[in-house]
Amino acid sequence: MGYPIRAGLAGIGGYGVTHARALETLEQEGKVRFVAAADPRLDANREMVSRLRQAGVRVTDDWQALLEEEIDLLLIAAPIHLHAEMAVAALRRGIHVFCEKPAAVTIQDVEAICQAERESGKKVGVGFQYLTGELLPVAAQLLAGGRLGKVKRIVAVGLWQRGARYFSRNSWAGKRRVDGRWVLDGPMNNALIHQLNNALYLAGAIDSGCSPVLGQPVTIASPAEVRAELYRASPWTEMEDTATLFLRTEEGTAVYFLASYCSPRSEPVWIVVQGERGRLTWSEKQLEIEEVGGRRETRVGQPGATSILIRNMVDVAAGLIPSPLVPVAESRKLVRATNGAYLSTELIHPIDARFTQVVEPPPDQPQAERLVVLPGLNELFRSLASAGNLPSDTGVPWSVSTRLVSVRGLTRFEW
């Protein structure tokens, strides 16, 4: 087919701005014709609407109208509970899809996308941009090569702050369901799901013993069993704002995921891998290896970018390469883990107010958010990461013990 391919965008607010700018750049390079965009909140995105229309992009408030356009690729930056419906509809029209993470909320919806992909012959890529950074593949190569010896555990940590304004920014933030559809909008299933995916990517390299090849489609480990403790400290969400999870992969690798919106101090995300012969610590711009005996090595690199994945998907739609860097089929493994976490915890466990602290915006910072934080959480997560524990394992006073569940063969989520 070749360049330029014709592209449409569902969602022009929020992270959709990143998608729109990537398409504009690719159009300037002659690789894309940015044909049309849709968003139900045109009034809330007037600046972007004006910008796109001035560039000749047709803009509507109806995403289904995009499918009536002659497009080769649909980018989806819409609410997560609409991902599956949009992706399946586009595939059935013979349109390739690039979808923001997560590909879908439930395992049955991911399976529906995969089936539509097979039947259509078109491809779906997913927006896990951390995988395009320079250092995560290097970490995977070192682990696959046995640099740390037998790996004891992988721990992915995300300590962020999200408050009242974050949860009021749209109609689905922090919701369990919307219009009968699962949303499950918490750190584990939305903003910090990258970290769980990153950990499964590293576990996949360990389990297979094969170094990933740069530029080739990624694979992640398949979870076998999950135990999760999901908590809510904030009054503004129906879902967890603090997620702690343990899983074991089919090959036996232990993975921990510790994520919260209630951190007293926001931090860049990080992953630590503990092995018999040392420890590896990854962050977006730095990789540290500490070996038993005192040898230390530090590497620096560039972080990943969504624009890299969109370029890749444009090449797929142009017929220049056969598969996206992050194939949707791999999302079945990730979503089995997140769905299993909700089955394990059974309830989102409220944290009593005596263990929390309300942080009001400073008078001289009117744009700051009103927050609910868990004092000492940064230090607690470091302690849990060091030992390989969940909160209830160490008797944290607000913690609740949960059950281990198998996710082997999980094909339907109901909660």
PyMOL commands that set and color helices and strands:
alter all, ss='L'
color gray80, all
select helices_A, chain A and resi 16-28+43-54+63-66+80-92+107-120+129-132+135-144+164-167+193-208+306-317+328-345+353-355+377-387+391-394
alter helices_A, ss='H'
color red, helices_A
select strands_A, chain A and resi 5-10+32-38+58-60+73-76+96-100+124-127+151-159+177-178+181-182+223-232+242-249+254-260+270-275+278-283+286-291+296-300+349-350+357-359+371-373+405-406
alter strands_A, ss='S'
color yellow, strands_A
deselect
rebuild
show_as cartoon
